[in-house]
Amino acid sequence: MQCPACSNTLQAMTIKDVTVDVCKGGCGGIWFDNFELKKFDEPHESAGQVLLGIDRDPNIHVEYGSKRHCPKCPDMVMMRHFFSAKRQVEIDECPACAGIWLDYGELGQIRSEYASEEEREQAAEAYFQEVLGPDLAENKVRTQLRANSRIADIFGFLSPWGRRRW
């Protein structure tokens, strides 16, 4: 596979039971197949420590603003989005295979954002509350009312008159 940032050949690196592809001697980026990043993204996951020191060539210039093609799906342009609610790290994700590309240093930034998955979930909930505020609570109520109405429709046959609509 070719590195999406510098076109170097990616090298397979196995850490515990996971094989990731790294741009060793190139830009120092890392390719994670779907769900692999979750095994390395928190500080208590010691396996991720090995990936923080990928050998790279400091003379290689990476254009961070350019569109990148997925190393697994070469015809697919990856989407760039923030990794978490803190909006500190932008990652590239393939919409086809859900693989994730991290540029050099991004894994370290991700690992330092939150101490645990619970802390990450709490931050996301707080962010949604801040951004959506009352709309989020109102949407939850509407969703519950629709679900209750569907259940009533399903069991309406139990009544001899069917479900009454007021």
Phi and psi in radians as a Rosetta constraint file:
Dihedral C 1 N 2 CA 2 C 2 CIRCULARHARMONIC -1.719 0.35
Dihedral N 2 CA 2 C 2 N 3 CIRCULARHARMONIC 2.472 0.35
Dihedral C 2 N 3 CA 3 C 3 CIRCULARHARMONIC -1.125 0.35
Dihedral N 3 CA 3 C 3 N 4 CIRCULARHARMONIC 2.265 0.35
Dihedral C 3 N 4 CA 4 C 4 CIRCULARHARMONIC -1.271 0.35
Dihedral N 4 CA 4 C 4 N 5 CIRCULARHARMONIC -0.253 0.35
Dihedral C 4 N 5 CA 5 C 5 CIRCULARHARMONIC -1.699 0.35
Dihedral N 5 CA 5 C 5 N 6 CIRCULARHARMONIC -0.684 0.35
Dihedral C 5 N 6 CA 6 C 6 CIRCULARHARMONIC -2.272 0.35
Dihedral N 6 CA 6 C 6 N 7 CIRCULARHARMONIC 0.032 0.35
Dihedral C 6 N 7 CA 7 C 7 CIRCULARHARMONIC 1.199 0.35
Dihedral N 7 CA 7 C 7 N 8 CIRCULARHARMONIC 0.189 0.35
Dihedral C 7 N 8 CA 8 C 8 CIRCULARHARMONIC -1.196 0.35
Dihedral N 8 CA 8 C 8 N 9 CIRCULARHARMONIC 2.771 0.35
Dihedral C 8 N 9 CA 9 C 9 CIRCULARHARMONIC -1.372 0.35
Dihedral N 9 CA 9 C 9 N 10 CIRCULARHARMONIC 2.203 0.35
Dihedral C 9 N 10 CA 10 C 10 CIRCULARHARMONIC -1.308 0.35
Dihedral N 10 CA 10 C 10 N 11 CIRCULARHARMONIC 2.534 0.35
Dihedral C 10 N 11 CA 11 C 11 CIRCULARHARMONIC -2.000 0.35
Dihedral N 11 CA 11 C 11 N 12 CIRCULARHARMONIC 2.365 0.35
Dihedral C 11 N 12 CA 12 C 12 CIRCULARHARMONIC -1.232 0.35
Dihedral N 12 CA 12 C 12 N 13 CIRCULARHARMONIC 2.415 0.35
Dihedral C 12 N 13 CA 13 C 13 CIRCULARHARMONIC -2.399 0.35
Dihedral N 13 CA 13 C 13 N 14 CIRCULARHARMONIC 2.100 0.35
Dihedral C 13 N 14 CA 14 C 14 CIRCULARHARMONIC -1.746 0.35
Dihedral N 14 CA 14 C 14 N 15 CIRCULARHARMONIC 2.195 0.35
Dihedral C 14 N 15 CA 15 C 15 CIRCULARHARMONIC -2.173 0.35
Dihedral N 15 CA 15 C 15 N 16 CIRCULARHARMONIC 2.031 0.35
Dihedral C 15 N 16 CA 16 C 16 CIRCULARHARMONIC 0.980 0.35
Dihedral N 16 CA 16 C 16 N 17 CIRCULARHARMONIC -2.035 0.35
Dihedral C 16 N 17 CA 17 C 17 CIRCULARHARMONIC -1.854 0.35
Dihedral N 17 CA 17 C 17 N 18 CIRCULARHARMONIC 0.225 0.35
Dihedral C 17 N 18 CA 18 C 18 CIRCULARHARMONIC -2.045 0.35
Dihedral N 18 CA 18 C 18 N 19 CIRCULARHARMONIC 2.331 0.35
Dihedral C 18 N 19 CA 19 C 19 CIRCULARHARMONIC -1.906 0.35
Dihedral N 19 CA 19 C 19 N 20 CIRCULARHARMONIC 2.088 0.35
Dihedral C 19 N 20 CA 20 C 20 CIRCULARHARMONIC -1.976 0.35
Dihedral N 20 CA 20 C 20 N 21 CIRCULARHARMONIC 2.882 0.35
Dihedral C 20 N 21 CA 21 C 21 CIRCULARHARMONIC -1.950 0.35
Dihedral N 21 CA 21 C 21 N 22 CIRCULARHARMONIC 2.220 0.35
Dihedral C 21 N 22 CA 22 C 22 CIRCULARHARMONIC -2.107 0.35
Dihedral N 22 CA 22 C 22 N 23 CIRCULARHARMONIC 2.654 0.35
Dihedral C 22 N 23 CA 23 C 23 CIRCULARHARMONIC -1.677 0.35
Dihedral N 23 CA 23 C 23 N 24 CIRCULARHARMONIC 1.218 0.35
Dihedral C 23 N 24 CA 24 C 24 CIRCULARHARMONIC -1.264 0.35
Dihedral N 24 CA 24 C 24 N 25 CIRCULARHARMONIC 2.252 0.35
Dihedral C 24 N 25 CA 25 C 25 CIRCULARHARMONIC 1.396 0.35
Dihedral N 25 CA 25 C 25 N 26 CIRCULARHARMONIC -0.035 0.35
Dihedral C 25 N 26 CA 26 C 26 CIRCULARHARMONIC -1.944 0.35
Dihedral N 26 CA 26 C 26 N 27 CIRCULARHARMONIC -2.153 0.35
Dihedral C 26 N 27 CA 27 C 27 CIRCULARHARMONIC -1.439 0.35
Dihedral N 27 CA 27 C 27 N 28 CIRCULARHARMONIC -0.240 0.35
Dihedral C 27 N 28 CA 28 C 28 CIRCULARHARMONIC 1.481 0.35
Dihedral N 28 CA 28 C 28 N 29 CIRCULARHARMONIC 0.215 0.35
Dihedral C 28 N 29 CA 29 C 29 CIRCULARHARMONIC -1.314 0.35
Dihedral N 29 CA 29 C 29 N 30 CIRCULARHARMONIC 2.936 0.35
Dihedral C 29 N 30 CA 30 C 30 CIRCULARHARMONIC -2.334 0.35
Dihedral N 30 CA 30 C 30 N 31 CIRCULARHARMONIC 2.366 0.35
Dihedral C 30 N 31 CA 31 C 31 CIRCULARHARMONIC -1.845 0.35
Dihedral N 31 CA 31 C 31 N 32 CIRCULARHARMONIC 2.176 0.35
Dihedral C 31 N 32 CA 32 C 32 CIRCULARHARMONIC -1.967 0.35
Dihedral N 32 CA 32 C 32 N 33 CIRCULARHARMONIC 2.203 0.35
Dihedral C 32 N 33 CA 33 C 33 CIRCULARHARMONIC -1.208 0.35
Dihedral N 33 CA 33 C 33 N 34 CIRCULARHARMONIC 2.964 0.35
Dihedral C 33 N 34 CA 34 C 34 CIRCULARHARMONIC -0.848 0.35
Dihedral N 34 CA 34 C 34 N 35 CIRCULARHARMONIC 2.269 0.35
Dihedral C 34 N 35 CA 35 C 35 CIRCULARHARMONIC 1.269 0.35
Dihedral N 35 CA 35 C 35 N 36 CIRCULARHARMONIC -0.073 0.35
Dihedral C 35 N 36 CA 36 C 36 CIRCULARHARMONIC -1.261 0.35
Dihedral N 36 CA 36 C 36 N 37 CIRCULARHARMONIC -0.621 0.35
Dihedral C 36 N 37 CA 37 C 37 CIRCULARHARMONIC -1.027 0.35
Dihedral N 37 CA 37 C 37 N 38 CIRCULARHARMONIC -0.582 0.35
Dihedral C 37 N 38 CA 38 C 38 CIRCULARHARMONIC -1.029 0.35
Dihedral N 38 CA 38 C 38 N 39 CIRCULARHARMONIC -0.360 0.35
Dihedral C 38 N 39 CA 39 C 39 CIRCULARHARMONIC -1.517 0.35
Dihedral N 39 CA 39 C 39 N 40 CIRCULARHARMONIC -0.081 0.35
Dihedral C 39 N 40 CA 40 C 40 CIRCULARHARMONIC -2.284 0.35
Dihedral N 40 CA 40 C 40 N 41 CIRCULARHARMONIC -0.078 0.35
Dihedral C 40 N 41 CA 41 C 41 CIRCULARHARMONIC -1.491 0.35
Dihedral N 41 CA 41 C 41 N 42 CIRCULARHARMONIC -0.068 0.35
Dihedral C 41 N 42 CA 42 C 42 CIRCULARHARMONIC -2.007 0.35
Dihedral N 42 CA 42 C 42 N 43 CIRCULARHARMONIC 2.572 0.35
Dihedral C 42 N 43 CA 43 C 43 CIRCULARHARMONIC -1.066 0.35
Dihedral N 43 CA 43 C 43 N 44 CIRCULARHARMONIC -0.499 0.35
Dihedral C 43 N 44 CA 44 C 44 CIRCULARHARMONIC -1.349 0.35
Dihedral N 44 CA 44 C 44 N 45 CIRCULARHARMONIC -0.164 0.35
Dihedral C 44 N 45 CA 45 C 45 CIRCULARHARMONIC -1.481 0.35
Dihedral N 45 CA 45 C 45 N 46 CIRCULARHARMONIC 1.656 0.35
Dihedral C 45 N 46 CA 46 C 46 CIRCULARHARMONIC -1.079 0.35
Dihedral N 46 CA 46 C 46 N 47 CIRCULARHARMONIC -0.464 0.35
Dihedral C 46 N 47 CA 47 C 47 CIRCULARHARMONIC -1.050 0.35
Dihedral N 47 CA 47 C 47 N 48 CIRCULARHARMONIC -0.542 0.35
Dihedral C 47 N 48 CA 48 C 48 CIRCULARHARMONIC -1.195 0.35
Dihedral N 48 CA 48 C 48 N 49 CIRCULARHARMONIC -0.368 0.35
Dihedral C 48 N 49 CA 49 C 49 CIRCULARHARMONIC -1.034 0.35
Dihedral N 49 CA 49 C 49 N 50 CIRCULARHARMONIC -0.646 0.35
Dihedral C 49 N 50 CA 50 C 50 CIRCULARHARMONIC -1.073 0.35
Dihedral N 50 CA 50 C 50 N 51 CIRCULARHARMONIC -0.594 0.35
Dihedral C 50 N 51 CA 51 C 51 CIRCULARHARMONIC -1.371 0.35
Dihedral N 51 CA 51 C 51 N 52 CIRCULARHARMONIC -0.149 0.35
Dihedral C 51 N 52 CA 52 C 52 CIRCULARHARMONIC -1.350 0.35
Dihedral N 52 CA 52 C 52 N 53 CIRCULARHARMONIC -0.299 0.35
Dihedral C 52 N 53 CA 53 C 53 CIRCULARHARMONIC -2.048 0.35
Dihedral N 53 CA 53 C 53 N 54 CIRCULARHARMONIC 0.748 0.35
Dihedral C 53 N 54 CA 54 C 54 CIRCULARHARMONIC -1.127 0.35
Dihedral N 54 CA 54 C 54 N 55 CIRCULARHARMONIC 2.285 0.35
Dihedral C 54 N 55 CA 55 C 55 CIRCULARHARMONIC -1.118 0.35
Dihedral N 55 CA 55 C 55 N 56 CIRCULARHARMONIC 2.325 0.35
Dihedral C 55 N 56 CA 56 C 56 CIRCULARHARMONIC -2.445 0.35
Dihedral N 56 CA 56 C 56 N 57 CIRCULARHARMONIC 2.812 0.35
Dihedral C 56 N 57 CA 57 C 57 CIRCULARHARMONIC -1.663 0.35
Dihedral N 57 CA 57 C 57 N 58 CIRCULARHARMONIC 1.956 0.35
Dihedral C 57 N 58 CA 58 C 58 CIRCULARHARMONIC -1.156 0.35
Dihedral N 58 CA 58 C 58 N 59 CIRCULARHARMONIC -0.237 0.35
Dihedral C 58 N 59 CA 59 C 59 CIRCULARHARMONIC -1.434 0.35
Dihedral N 59 CA 59 C 59 N 60 CIRCULARHARMONIC -0.193 0.35
Dihedral C 59 N 60 CA 60 C 60 CIRCULARHARMONIC -1.412 0.35
Dihedral N 60 CA 60 C 60 N 61 CIRCULARHARMONIC 2.184 0.35
Dihedral C 60 N 61 CA 61 C 61 CIRCULARHARMONIC -1.713 0.35
Dihedral N 61 CA 61 C 61 N 62 CIRCULARHARMONIC 2.207 0.35
Dihedral C 61 N 62 CA 62 C 62 CIRCULARHARMONIC -1.870 0.35
Dihedral N 62 CA 62 C 62 N 63 CIRCULARHARMONIC 2.285 0.35
Dihedral C 62 N 63 CA 63 C 63 CIRCULARHARMONIC -1.547 0.35
Dihedral N 63 CA 63 C 63 N 64 CIRCULARHARMONIC 1.749 0.35
Dihedral C 63 N 64 CA 64 C 64 CIRCULARHARMONIC -1.258 0.35
Dihedral N 64 CA 64 C 64 N 65 CIRCULARHARMONIC -0.415 0.35
Dihedral C 64 N 65 CA 65 C 65 CIRCULARHARMONIC -1.489 0.35
Dihedral N 65 CA 65 C 65 N 66 CIRCULARHARMONIC -0.185 0.35
Dihedral C 65 N 66 CA 66 C 66 CIRCULARHARMONIC -1.399 0.35
Dihedral N 66 CA 66 C 66 N 67 CIRCULARHARMONIC 2.694 0.35
Dihedral C 66 N 67 CA 67 C 67 CIRCULARHARMONIC -1.245 0.35
Dihedral N 67 CA 67 C 67 N 68 CIRCULARHARMONIC 2.531 0.35
Dihedral C 67 N 68 CA 68 C 68 CIRCULARHARMONIC -2.141 0.35
Dihedral N 68 CA 68 C 68 N 69 CIRCULARHARMONIC 2.530 0.35
Dihedral C 68 N 69 CA 69 C 69 CIRCULARHARMONIC -1.669 0.35
Dihedral N 69 CA 69 C 69 N 70 CIRCULARHARMONIC 2.524 0.35
Dihedral C 69 N 70 CA 70 C 70 CIRCULARHARMONIC -1.130 0.35
Dihedral N 70 CA 70 C 70 N 71 CIRCULARHARMONIC 2.353 0.35
Dihedral C 70 N 71 CA 71 C 71 CIRCULARHARMONIC -1.215 0.35
Dihedral N 71 CA 71 C 71 N 72 CIRCULARHARMONIC -0.409 0.35
Dihedral C 71 N 72 CA 72 C 72 CIRCULARHARMONIC -1.578 0.35
Dihedral N 72 CA 72 C 72 N 73 CIRCULARHARMONIC -0.580 0.35
Dihedral C 72 N 73 CA 73 C 73 CIRCULARHARMONIC -2.117 0.35
Dihedral N 73 CA 73 C 73 N 74 CIRCULARHARMONIC 1.361 0.35
Dihedral C 73 N 74 CA 74 C 74 CIRCULARHARMONIC -0.987 0.35
Dihedral N 74 CA 74 C 74 N 75 CIRCULARHARMONIC -0.414 0.35
Dihedral C 74 N 75 CA 75 C 75 CIRCULARHARMONIC -1.459 0.35
Dihedral N 75 CA 75 C 75 N 76 CIRCULARHARMONIC -0.102 0.35
Dihedral C 75 N 76 CA 76 C 76 CIRCULARHARMONIC -1.759 0.35
Dihedral N 76 CA 76 C 76 N 77 CIRCULARHARMONIC 2.229 0.35
Dihedral C 76 N 77 CA 77 C 77 CIRCULARHARMONIC -1.504 0.35
Dihedral N 77 CA 77 C 77 N 78 CIRCULARHARMONIC 2.294 0.35
Dihedral C 77 N 78 CA 78 C 78 CIRCULARHARMONIC -1.339 0.35
Dihedral N 78 CA 78 C 78 N 79 CIRCULARHARMONIC 2.645 0.35
Dihedral C 78 N 79 CA 79 C 79 CIRCULARHARMONIC -1.609 0.35
Dihedral N 79 CA 79 C 79 N 80 CIRCULARHARMONIC 2.473 0.35
Dihedral C 79 N 80 CA 80 C 80 CIRCULARHARMONIC -1.875 0.35
Dihedral N 80 CA 80 C 80 N 81 CIRCULARHARMONIC 2.244 0.35
Dihedral C 80 N 81 CA 81 C 81 CIRCULARHARMONIC -2.672 0.35
Dihedral N 81 CA 81 C 81 N 82 CIRCULARHARMONIC 2.913 0.35
Dihedral C 81 N 82 CA 82 C 82 CIRCULARHARMONIC -1.315 0.35
Dihedral N 82 CA 82 C 82 N 83 CIRCULARHARMONIC 2.533 0.35
Dihedral C 82 N 83 CA 83 C 83 CIRCULARHARMONIC -1.285 0.35
Dihedral N 83 CA 83 C 83 N 84 CIRCULARHARMONIC -0.618 0.35
Dihedral C 83 N 84 CA 84 C 84 CIRCULARHARMONIC -2.517 0.35
Dihedral N 84 CA 84 C 84 N 85 CIRCULARHARMONIC 3.091 0.35
Dihedral C 84 N 85 CA 85 C 85 CIRCULARHARMONIC -1.125 0.35
Dihedral N 85 CA 85 C 85 N 86 CIRCULARHARMONIC -0.397 0.35
Dihedral C 85 N 86 CA 86 C 86 CIRCULARHARMONIC -1.230 0.35
Dihedral N 86 CA 86 C 86 N 87 CIRCULARHARMONIC -0.313 0.35
Dihedral C 86 N 87 CA 87 C 87 CIRCULARHARMONIC 0.992 0.35
Dihedral N 87 CA 87 C 87 N 88 CIRCULARHARMONIC 0.739 0.35
Dihedral C 87 N 88 CA 88 C 88 CIRCULARHARMONIC -1.780 0.35
Dihedral N 88 CA 88 C 88 N 89 CIRCULARHARMONIC -0.449 0.35
Dihedral C 88 N 89 CA 89 C 89 CIRCULARHARMONIC -2.218 0.35
Dihedral N 89 CA 89 C 89 N 90 CIRCULARHARMONIC 2.161 0.35
Dihedral C 89 N 90 CA 90 C 90 CIRCULARHARMONIC -1.665 0.35
Dihedral N 90 CA 90 C 90 N 91 CIRCULARHARMONIC 2.305 0.35
Dihedral C 90 N 91 CA 91 C 91 CIRCULARHARMONIC -2.054 0.35
Dihedral N 91 CA 91 C 91 N 92 CIRCULARHARMONIC 2.839 0.35
Dihedral C 91 N 92 CA 92 C 92 CIRCULARHARMONIC -1.905 0.35
Dihedral N 92 CA 92 C 92 N 93 CIRCULARHARMONIC 2.235 0.35
Dihedral C 92 N 93 CA 93 C 93 CIRCULARHARMONIC -2.260 0.35
Dihedral N 93 CA 93 C 93 N 94 CIRCULARHARMONIC 2.360 0.35
Dihedral C 93 N 94 CA 94 C 94 CIRCULARHARMONIC -1.388 0.35
Dihedral N 94 CA 94 C 94 N 95 CIRCULARHARMONIC 2.191 0.35
Dihedral C 94 N 95 CA 95 C 95 CIRCULARHARMONIC -1.252 0.35
Dihedral N 95 CA 95 C 95 N 96 CIRCULARHARMONIC -0.264 0.35
Dihedral C 95 N 96 CA 96 C 96 CIRCULARHARMONIC -1.563 0.35
Dihedral N 96 CA 96 C 96 N 97 CIRCULARHARMONIC -0.942 0.35
Dihedral C 96 N 97 CA 97 C 97 CIRCULARHARMONIC -1.791 0.35
Dihedral N 97 CA 97 C 97 N 98 CIRCULARHARMONIC -0.134 0.35
Dihedral C 97 N 98 CA 98 C 98 CIRCULARHARMONIC 1.150 0.35
Dihedral N 98 CA 98 C 98 N 99 CIRCULARHARMONIC 0.332 0.35
Dihedral C 98 N 99 CA 99 C 99 CIRCULARHARMONIC -1.263 0.35
Dihedral N 99 CA 99 C 99 N 100 CIRCULARHARMONIC 2.744 0.35
Dihedral C 99 N 100 CA 100 C 100 CIRCULARHARMONIC -2.213 0.35
Dihedral N 100 CA 100 C 100 N 101 CIRCULARHARMONIC 2.316 0.35
Dihedral C 100 N 101 CA 101 C 101 CIRCULARHARMONIC -1.844 0.35
Dihedral N 101 CA 101 C 101 N 102 CIRCULARHARMONIC 2.243 0.35
Dihedral C 101 N 102 CA 102 C 102 CIRCULARHARMONIC -2.020 0.35
Dihedral N 102 CA 102 C 102 N 103 CIRCULARHARMONIC 2.266 0.35
Dihedral C 102 N 103 CA 103 C 103 CIRCULARHARMONIC -1.289 0.35
Dihedral N 103 CA 103 C 103 N 104 CIRCULARHARMONIC 2.875 0.35
Dihedral C 103 N 104 CA 104 C 104 CIRCULARHARMONIC -0.935 0.35
Dihedral N 104 CA 104 C 104 N 105 CIRCULARHARMONIC 2.272 0.35
Dihedral C 104 N 105 CA 105 C 105 CIRCULARHARMONIC 1.597 0.35
Dihedral N 105 CA 105 C 105 N 106 CIRCULARHARMONIC -0.324 0.35
Dihedral C 105 N 106 CA 106 C 106 CIRCULARHARMONIC -1.205 0.35
Dihedral N 106 CA 106 C 106 N 107 CIRCULARHARMONIC -0.609 0.35
Dihedral C 106 N 107 CA 107 C 107 CIRCULARHARMONIC -1.095 0.35
Dihedral N 107 CA 107 C 107 N 108 CIRCULARHARMONIC -0.712 0.35
Dihedral C 107 N 108 CA 108 C 108 CIRCULARHARMONIC -1.079 0.35
Dihedral N 108 CA 108 C 108 N 109 CIRCULARHARMONIC -0.711 0.35
Dihedral C 108 N 109 CA 109 C 109 CIRCULARHARMONIC -1.138 0.35
Dihedral N 109 CA 109 C 109 N 110 CIRCULARHARMONIC -0.741 0.35
Dihedral C 109 N 110 CA 110 C 110 CIRCULARHARMONIC -1.098 0.35
Dihedral N 110 CA 110 C 110 N 111 CIRCULARHARMONIC -0.771 0.35
Dihedral C 110 N 111 CA 111 C 111 CIRCULARHARMONIC -1.143 0.35
Dihedral N 111 CA 111 C 111 N 112 CIRCULARHARMONIC -0.450 0.35
Dihedral C 111 N 112 CA 112 C 112 CIRCULARHARMONIC -1.562 0.35
Dihedral N 112 CA 112 C 112 N 113 CIRCULARHARMONIC -0.175 0.35
Dihedral C 112 N 113 CA 113 C 113 CIRCULARHARMONIC -1.174 0.35
Dihedral N 113 CA 113 C 113 N 114 CIRCULARHARMONIC -0.827 0.35
Dihedral C 113 N 114 CA 114 C 114 CIRCULARHARMONIC -2.364 0.35
Dihedral N 114 CA 114 C 114 N 115 CIRCULARHARMONIC 2.561 0.35
Dihedral C 114 N 115 CA 115 C 115 CIRCULARHARMONIC -1.387 0.35
Dihedral N 115 CA 115 C 115 N 116 CIRCULARHARMONIC -0.448 0.35
Dihedral C 115 N 116 CA 116 C 116 CIRCULARHARMONIC -2.673 0.35
Dihedral N 116 CA 116 C 116 N 117 CIRCULARHARMONIC 2.959 0.35
Dihedral C 116 N 117 CA 117 C 117 CIRCULARHARMONIC -1.139 0.35
Dihedral N 117 CA 117 C 117 N 118 CIRCULARHARMONIC -0.626 0.35
Dihedral C 117 N 118 CA 118 C 118 CIRCULARHARMONIC -1.091 0.35
Dihedral N 118 CA 118 C 118 N 119 CIRCULARHARMONIC -0.746 0.35
Dihedral C 118 N 119 CA 119 C 119 CIRCULARHARMONIC -1.112 0.35
Dihedral N 119 CA 119 C 119 N 120 CIRCULARHARMONIC -0.677 0.35
Dihedral C 119 N 120 CA 120 C 120 CIRCULARHARMONIC -1.115 0.35
Dihedral N 120 CA 120 C 120 N 121 CIRCULARHARMONIC -0.751 0.35
Dihedral C 120 N 121 CA 121 C 121 CIRCULARHARMONIC -1.149 0.35
Dihedral N 121 CA 121 C 121 N 122 CIRCULARHARMONIC -0.689 0.35
Dihedral C 121 N 122 CA 122 C 122 CIRCULARHARMONIC -1.118 0.35
Dihedral N 122 CA 122 C 122 N 123 CIRCULARHARMONIC -0.711 0.35
Dihedral C 122 N 123 CA 123 C 123 CIRCULARHARMONIC -1.140 0.35
Dihedral N 123 CA 123 C 123 N 124 CIRCULARHARMONIC -0.701 0.35
Dihedral C 123 N 124 CA 124 C 124 CIRCULARHARMONIC -1.125 0.35
Dihedral N 124 CA 124 C 124 N 125 CIRCULARHARMONIC -0.755 0.35
Dihedral C 124 N 125 CA 125 C 125 CIRCULARHARMONIC -1.081 0.35
Dihedral N 125 CA 125 C 125 N 126 CIRCULARHARMONIC -0.765 0.35
Dihedral C 125 N 126 CA 126 C 126 CIRCULARHARMONIC -1.090 0.35
Dihedral N 126 CA 126 C 126 N 127 CIRCULARHARMONIC -0.694 0.35
Dihedral C 126 N 127 CA 127 C 127 CIRCULARHARMONIC -1.116 0.35
Dihedral N 127 CA 127 C 127 N 128 CIRCULARHARMONIC -0.799 0.35
Dihedral C 127 N 128 CA 128 C 128 CIRCULARHARMONIC -1.094 0.35
Dihedral N 128 CA 128 C 128 N 129 CIRCULARHARMONIC -0.679 0.35
Dihedral C 128 N 129 CA 129 C 129 CIRCULARHARMONIC -1.108 0.35
Dihedral N 129 CA 129 C 129 N 130 CIRCULARHARMONIC -0.723 0.35
Dihedral C 129 N 130 CA 130 C 130 CIRCULARHARMONIC -1.150 0.35
Dihedral N 130 CA 130 C 130 N 131 CIRCULARHARMONIC -0.781 0.35
Dihedral C 130 N 131 CA 131 C 131 CIRCULARHARMONIC -1.331 0.35
Dihedral N 131 CA 131 C 131 N 132 CIRCULARHARMONIC -0.795 0.35
Dihedral C 131 N 132 CA 132 C 132 CIRCULARHARMONIC -1.685 0.35
Dihedral N 132 CA 132 C 132 N 133 CIRCULARHARMONIC -0.420 0.35
Dihedral C 132 N 133 CA 133 C 133 CIRCULARHARMONIC 0.827 0.35
Dihedral N 133 CA 133 C 133 N 134 CIRCULARHARMONIC -2.222 0.35
Dihedral C 133 N 134 CA 134 C 134 CIRCULARHARMONIC -1.078 0.35
Dihedral N 134 CA 134 C 134 N 135 CIRCULARHARMONIC -0.487 0.35
Dihedral C 134 N 135 CA 135 C 135 CIRCULARHARMONIC -1.076 0.35
Dihedral N 135 CA 135 C 135 N 136 CIRCULARHARMONIC -0.620 0.35
Dihedral C 135 N 136 CA 136 C 136 CIRCULARHARMONIC -1.151 0.35
Dihedral N 136 CA 136 C 136 N 137 CIRCULARHARMONIC -0.802 0.35
Dihedral C 136 N 137 CA 137 C 137 CIRCULARHARMONIC -1.111 0.35
Dihedral N 137 CA 137 C 137 N 138 CIRCULARHARMONIC -0.744 0.35
Dihedral C 137 N 138 CA 138 C 138 CIRCULARHARMONIC -1.105 0.35
Dihedral N 138 CA 138 C 138 N 139 CIRCULARHARMONIC -0.703 0.35
Dihedral C 138 N 139 CA 139 C 139 CIRCULARHARMONIC -1.126 0.35
Dihedral N 139 CA 139 C 139 N 140 CIRCULARHARMONIC -0.671 0.35
Dihedral C 139 N 140 CA 140 C 140 CIRCULARHARMONIC -1.088 0.35
Dihedral N 140 CA 140 C 140 N 141 CIRCULARHARMONIC -0.733 0.35
Dihedral C 140 N 141 CA 141 C 141 CIRCULARHARMONIC -1.126 0.35
Dihedral N 141 CA 141 C 141 N 142 CIRCULARHARMONIC -0.799 0.35
Dihedral C 141 N 142 CA 142 C 142 CIRCULARHARMONIC -1.059 0.35
Dihedral N 142 CA 142 C 142 N 143 CIRCULARHARMONIC -0.721 0.35
Dihedral C 142 N 143 CA 143 C 143 CIRCULARHARMONIC -1.090 0.35
Dihedral N 143 CA 143 C 143 N 144 CIRCULARHARMONIC -0.754 0.35
Dihedral C 143 N 144 CA 144 C 144 CIRCULARHARMONIC -1.139 0.35
Dihedral N 144 CA 144 C 144 N 145 CIRCULARHARMONIC -0.688 0.35
Dihedral C 144 N 145 CA 145 C 145 CIRCULARHARMONIC -1.114 0.35
Dihedral N 145 CA 145 C 145 N 146 CIRCULARHARMONIC -0.731 0.35
Dihedral C 145 N 146 CA 146 C 146 CIRCULARHARMONIC -1.094 0.35
Dihedral N 146 CA 146 C 146 N 147 CIRCULARHARMONIC -0.729 0.35
Dihedral C 146 N 147 CA 147 C 147 CIRCULARHARMONIC -1.114 0.35
Dihedral N 147 CA 147 C 147 N 148 CIRCULARHARMONIC -0.740 0.35
Dihedral C 147 N 148 CA 148 C 148 CIRCULARHARMONIC -1.105 0.35
Dihedral N 148 CA 148 C 148 N 149 CIRCULARHARMONIC -0.693 0.35
Dihedral C 148 N 149 CA 149 C 149 CIRCULARHARMONIC -1.126 0.35
Dihedral N 149 CA 149 C 149 N 150 CIRCULARHARMONIC -0.715 0.35
Dihedral C 149 N 150 CA 150 C 150 CIRCULARHARMONIC -1.098 0.35
Dihedral N 150 CA 150 C 150 N 151 CIRCULARHARMONIC -0.714 0.35
Dihedral C 150 N 151 CA 151 C 151 CIRCULARHARMONIC -1.115 0.35
Dihedral N 151 CA 151 C 151 N 152 CIRCULARHARMONIC -0.739 0.35
Dihedral C 151 N 152 CA 152 C 152 CIRCULARHARMONIC -1.091 0.35
Dihedral N 152 CA 152 C 152 N 153 CIRCULARHARMONIC -0.673 0.35
Dihedral C 152 N 153 CA 153 C 153 CIRCULARHARMONIC -1.110 0.35
Dihedral N 153 CA 153 C 153 N 154 CIRCULARHARMONIC -0.727 0.35
Dihedral C 153 N 154 CA 154 C 154 CIRCULARHARMONIC -1.101 0.35
Dihedral N 154 CA 154 C 154 N 155 CIRCULARHARMONIC -0.732 0.35
Dihedral C 154 N 155 CA 155 C 155 CIRCULARHARMONIC -1.676 0.35
Dihedral N 155 CA 155 C 155 N 156 CIRCULARHARMONIC 0.177 0.35
Dihedral C 155 N 156 CA 156 C 156 CIRCULARHARMONIC -1.055 0.35
Dihedral N 156 CA 156 C 156 N 157 CIRCULARHARMONIC -0.451 0.35
Dihedral C 156 N 157 CA 157 C 157 CIRCULARHARMONIC -1.164 0.35
Dihedral N 157 CA 157 C 157 N 158 CIRCULARHARMONIC -0.286 0.35
Dihedral C 157 N 158 CA 158 C 158 CIRCULARHARMONIC -1.234 0.35
Dihedral N 158 CA 158 C 158 N 159 CIRCULARHARMONIC -0.463 0.35
Dihedral C 158 N 159 CA 159 C 159 CIRCULARHARMONIC -1.495 0.35
Dihedral N 159 CA 159 C 159 N 160 CIRCULARHARMONIC 2.425 0.35
Dihedral C 159 N 160 CA 160 C 160 CIRCULARHARMONIC -1.099 0.35
Dihedral N 160 CA 160 C 160 N 161 CIRCULARHARMONIC -0.379 0.35
Dihedral C 160 N 161 CA 161 C 161 CIRCULARHARMONIC -1.781 0.35
Dihedral N 161 CA 161 C 161 N 162 CIRCULARHARMONIC 0.042 0.35
Dihedral C 161 N 162 CA 162 C 162 CIRCULARHARMONIC 1.346 0.35
Dihedral N 162 CA 162 C 162 N 163 CIRCULARHARMONIC -3.045 0.35
Dihedral C 162 N 163 CA 163 C 163 CIRCULARHARMONIC -1.434 0.35
Dihedral N 163 CA 163 C 163 N 164 CIRCULARHARMONIC 2.229 0.35
Dihedral C 163 N 164 CA 164 C 164 CIRCULARHARMONIC -1.518 0.35
Dihedral N 164 CA 164 C 164 N 165 CIRCULARHARMONIC 2.432 0.35
Dihedral C 164 N 165 CA 165 C 165 CIRCULARHARMONIC -1.890 0.35
Dihedral N 165 CA 165 C 165 N 166 CIRCULARHARMONIC 2.173 0.35
